[in-house]
Amino acid sequence: MKLAQPVSVPVSVSAAIRAALLECDPQAKAMAARKVARDWRLGRLDFAFEAEMPEQPGRPEAPELLPPGRLPRRGKGGSERGRIALWHALGHIEFVAIDLALDMAGRFGAEMGEAFVGDFLSVAADEAMHFVLIDRHLRSLGSHYGALPAHAGLWSAAHDTRHDVAARLAVVPMVLEARGLDVTPTTLERVRAAGDERGARILERILDDEIRHVRFGANHFADVAKRFDVVTGDLWKSLVSRHFRGTLKPPFNDSARLAAGLSRELYAGVA
């Protein structure tokens, strides 16, 4: 008599995302994000959203998170201390970006659909790879992620827009990530001028990926605006004025922004 084979219960994509979000260890979180994206791509996860996203993601004990005004100065960019501080700050941005992308897919995926989930899980996998590359580079400089304090406010944009996918898309990919398109080329030039060709290649990869990330946000935002039957630019400006605490300051990388789906006319009125 044959024994009945145990029935495997498919894991929901929301449960897998929640587990990755709650992971505290940086390297383990990066691996978990990449695994969720791979499992989704290979059809191993159910499109189900019974698992709620946490209010706060898992965080390691280090780095210490401080308000922006309390962060120590980085020092001169050409000094060893300045170089380490720069790469540590970049590593922290990429680490938090893993959580931002995971939360986007897990929190709004049921409302926005499978393509949305796939896009932002691929973003999470990219951010995880960026973080690993930067942490590896930090270690080559004699440091590591967690060795210095970091900015405490990066997650607040996600928390403040947790109930509104349009606001989240308007602020996170279309403002915060778009700002990366503006500042990364200048950083890349400084890094290359200092003779750090390995670091320059990392930043080139990040810039290329971030154009695609911002484009995902812009495209899905346009879909939401169409669903609401409102003008995309009008909706974006309204949401940015309500939910973004900072200001949009030039100079802008207009060519990269245009490649990402952000026209100059869109953000001219709020800059």
C-alpha positions as CSV (number, residue, x, y, z in Angstrom):
1,M,0.0,0.0,0.0
2,K,1.4,3.4,-1.0
3,L,1.5,6.1,1.5
4,A,0.0,9.4,0.5
5,Q,2.6,11.9,-0.5
6,P,2.6,15.1,1.5
7,V,0.9,18.0,-0.3
8,S,3.2,21.0,-0.6
9,V,1.5,24.2,0.2
10,P,2.6,27.0,-2.2
11,V,4.1,30.0,-0.4
12,S,2.4,33.3,-1.1
13,V,4.4,36.2,-2.5
14,S,3.3,38.4,0.4
15,A,4.6,35.9,3.0
16,A,7.9,35.6,1.2
17,I,8.2,39.4,1.0
18,R,7.2,39.9,4.6
19,A,9.9,37.4,5.7
20,A,12.5,39.3,3.6
21,L,11.5,42.6,5.1
22,L,11.8,41.4,8.6
23,E,15.3,40.0,8.1
24,C,17.7,42.0,10.2
25,D,21.1,40.9,8.9
26,P,22.1,43.0,5.9
27,Q,23.7,40.2,3.9
28,A,20.8,37.8,4.7
29,K,18.3,40.5,3.7
30,A,20.0,41.0,0.4
31,M,20.0,37.3,-0.3
32,A,16.3,37.0,0.7
33,A,15.3,39.8,-1.6
34,R,17.1,38.2,-4.5
35,K,15.5,34.8,-3.7
36,V,12.0,36.3,-3.5
37,A,12.5,37.9,-6.9
38,R,13.9,34.7,-8.4
39,D,11.1,32.6,-7.0
40,W,8.5,34.9,-8.3
41,R,10.0,35.0,-11.7
42,L,10.1,31.2,-11.8
43,G,6.4,30.9,-10.7
44,R,7.2,29.4,-7.3
45,L,5.1,32.0,-5.4
46,D,1.3,32.4,-5.3
47,F,-0.2,35.8,-6.1
48,A,-1.8,36.0,-2.7
49,F,-1.7,38.8,-0.1
50,E,-2.8,37.4,3.2
51,A,0.4,38.4,4.9
52,E,0.5,42.0,6.1
53,M,3.6,44.1,5.6
54,P,5.3,45.2,8.8
55,E,5.2,48.9,9.9
56,Q,9.0,48.8,10.2
57,P,11.4,46.5,8.4
58,G,14.1,44.5,10.2
59,R,17.2,46.5,11.0
60,P,20.7,45.4,12.1
61,E,22.1,46.8,15.4
62,A,24.6,48.8,13.4
63,P,24.7,51.3,11.9
64,E,23.3,53.7,14.5
65,L,20.5,55.7,12.8
66,L,20.6,59.5,13.5
67,P,18.6,62.5,12.3
68,P,20.3,64.2,9.3
69,G,21.4,67.1,11.4
70,R,23.3,64.9,13.8
71,L,25.3,63.0,11.2
72,P,29.1,63.7,11.4
73,R,30.7,65.4,8.4
74,R,32.1,63.1,5.9
75,G,35.5,64.8,5.7
76,K,37.3,65.7,2.5
77,G,36.3,63.4,-0.4
78,G,39.9,62.6,-1.3
79,S,40.9,61.4,2.2
80,E,40.5,57.8,3.3
81,R,38.0,58.8,5.9
82,G,36.0,60.8,3.3
83,R,36.0,57.9,0.8
84,I,34.8,55.4,3.4
85,A,32.1,57.8,4.6
86,L,30.9,58.3,1.0
87,W,30.6,54.6,0.3
88,H,29.0,53.9,3.7
89,A,26.3,56.5,2.9
90,L,25.8,55.0,-0.5
91,G,25.6,51.5,1.0
92,H,22.9,52.7,3.5
93,I,20.8,54.2,0.7
94,E,20.9,50.9,-1.2
95,F,20.2,48.8,1.9
96,V,17.0,50.9,2.7
97,A,16.1,50.7,-1.0
98,I,15.8,47.0,-0.7
99,D,13.1,47.5,1.9
100,L,11.4,50.2,-0.1
101,A,11.1,48.0,-3.2
102,L,9.9,44.9,-1.2
103,D,7.3,47.0,0.7
104,M,6.1,48.5,-2.6
105,A,5.5,45.0,-4.1
106,G,4.0,43.5,-0.9
107,R,1.9,46.4,0.2
108,F,0.3,47.4,-3.1
109,G,0.7,44.3,-5.2
110,A,-2.9,43.0,-4.7
111,E,-4.3,46.3,-5.9
112,M,-1.8,46.8,-8.7
113,G,-1.4,43.4,-10.2
114,E,1.2,40.8,-11.2
115,A,3.3,43.0,-13.5
116,F,3.6,45.6,-10.7
117,V,4.8,42.9,-8.3
118,G,7.3,41.6,-10.8
119,D,8.7,45.0,-11.6
120,F,9.3,46.0,-8.0
121,L,10.7,42.6,-6.9
122,S,13.2,43.0,-9.7
123,V,14.0,46.4,-8.3
124,A,14.5,44.8,-4.9
125,A,16.9,42.3,-6.4
126,D,18.9,45.1,-8.1
127,E,19.1,47.1,-4.9
128,A,20.3,44.0,-3.1
129,M,23.1,43.5,-5.6
130,H,24.0,47.2,-5.4
131,F,24.3,46.9,-1.6
132,V,26.5,43.7,-1.8
133,L,28.8,45.4,-4.3
134,I,29.2,48.5,-2.2
135,D,29.7,46.6,1.0
136,R,32.4,44.5,-0.7
137,H,34.0,47.7,-1.9
138,L,33.8,49.1,1.6
139,R,35.6,46.0,2.9
140,S,38.4,46.6,0.3
141,L,38.8,50.0,1.9
142,G,39.2,48.5,5.3
143,S,35.6,49.2,6.5
144,H,32.1,47.6,6.3
145,Y,28.5,48.6,6.4
146,G,27.5,49.4,9.9
147,A,30.9,51.0,10.8
148,L,29.5,54.5,10.7
149,P,26.2,56.2,11.7
150,A,23.6,56.6,9.0
151,H,20.6,58.7,8.0
152,A,17.4,57.8,10.0
153,G,14.9,59.4,7.7
154,L,15.0,57.3,4.5
155,W,12.2,54.9,5.6
156,S,9.9,57.7,6.6
157,A,8.8,58.4,3.0
158,A,7.5,54.8,2.8
159,H,5.8,54.9,6.2
160,D,4.1,58.2,5.4
161,T,2.7,56.9,2.1
162,R,1.8,53.4,3.3
163,H,-2.0,53.9,2.6
164,D,-1.7,55.3,-0.9
165,V,0.0,53.7,-3.8
166,A,-0.2,56.9,-5.9
167,A,1.6,58.9,-3.2
168,R,4.2,56.2,-2.7
169,L,5.0,56.1,-6.4
170,A,5.0,59.9,-6.7
171,V,7.5,60.3,-3.8
172,V,9.8,57.2,-3.8
173,P,10.7,56.4,-7.4
174,M,9.7,59.7,-9.0
175,V,11.4,62.0,-6.4
176,L,13.8,60.2,-4.2
177,E,15.2,57.7,-6.8
178,A,15.0,60.3,-9.5
179,R,17.3,62.5,-7.3
180,G,19.9,59.7,-7.6
181,L,19.9,60.2,-11.3
182,D,20.9,63.8,-10.7
183,V,23.7,63.3,-8.2
184,T,25.3,60.0,-9.3
185,P,27.1,61.3,-12.4
186,T,28.9,64.0,-10.3
187,T,29.8,61.4,-7.6
188,L,31.0,59.1,-10.4
189,E,33.3,61.8,-11.7
190,R,34.8,62.4,-8.3
191,V,35.3,58.7,-7.7
192,R,37.0,58.2,-11.1
193,A,39.2,61.3,-10.6
194,A,40.4,59.8,-7.3
195,G,41.6,56.8,-9.3
196,D,38.9,54.4,-7.9
197,E,37.9,52.7,-11.2
198,R,36.3,49.8,-9.4
199,G,34.0,52.2,-7.6
200,A,33.3,54.1,-10.8
201,R,32.1,50.8,-12.4
202,I,29.8,50.2,-9.5
203,L,28.2,53.6,-9.8
204,E,27.8,53.2,-13.6
205,R,25.9,50.0,-13.0
206,I,23.7,51.7,-10.3
207,L,22.9,54.6,-12.6
208,D,21.9,52.4,-15.4
209,D,19.6,50.3,-13.1
210,E,18.1,53.4,-11.4
211,I,16.9,54.7,-14.8
212,R,14.9,51.5,-15.2
213,H,13.6,51.7,-11.6
214,V,12.4,55.3,-12.0
215,R,10.7,54.3,-15.3
216,F,8.8,51.5,-13.5
217,G,7.5,54.1,-11.0
218,A,6.6,56.6,-13.7
219,N,4.8,54.0,-15.8
220,H,2.8,52.6,-12.9
221,F,2.0,56.1,-11.7
222,A,0.7,56.9,-15.2
223,D,-1.5,53.8,-15.0
224,V,-3.0,55.0,-11.6
225,A,-3.6,58.4,-13.0
226,K,-5.4,56.9,-16.0
227,R,-7.5,54.8,-13.7
228,F,-8.5,57.9,-11.7
229,D,-9.1,59.8,-15.0
230,V,-6.8,62.6,-14.0
231,V,-3.9,64.3,-15.7
232,T,-0.7,62.5,-14.7
233,G,1.3,65.7,-14.1
234,D,-1.4,67.4,-12.0
235,L,-1.8,64.3,-9.8
236,W,1.9,64.0,-9.3
237,K,2.4,67.7,-8.4
238,S,-0.5,67.5,-5.9
239,L,0.8,64.4,-4.2
240,V,4.4,65.7,-4.0
241,S,3.2,68.9,-2.5
242,R,1.3,67.0,0.2
243,H,3.7,64.1,0.9
244,F,7.3,65.2,0.1
245,R,8.9,67.1,3.0
246,G,11.9,68.4,1.0
247,T,12.3,70.5,-2.1
248,L,13.2,69.5,-5.6
249,K,16.5,71.4,-6.3
250,P,18.3,71.7,-9.6
251,P,20.6,70.8,-11.3
252,F,18.6,68.0,-12.9
253,N,20.0,65.2,-15.1
254,D,17.4,65.9,-17.7
255,S,18.6,63.2,-20.2
256,A,18.5,60.5,-17.5
257,R,15.2,61.7,-16.2
258,L,13.7,61.7,-19.7
259,A,15.0,58.1,-20.3
260,A,13.2,57.2,-17.1
261,G,9.9,58.7,-18.2
262,L,10.1,62.0,-16.4
263,S,9.8,65.0,-18.7
264,R,11.2,68.4,-17.9
265,E,7.7,69.8,-17.9
266,L,6.6,67.4,-15.2
267,Y,8.9,68.6,-12.5
268,A,9.6,72.2,-13.7
269,G,6.6,73.5,-11.8
270,V,7.7,72.1,-8.4
271,A,11.4,72.8,-8.6
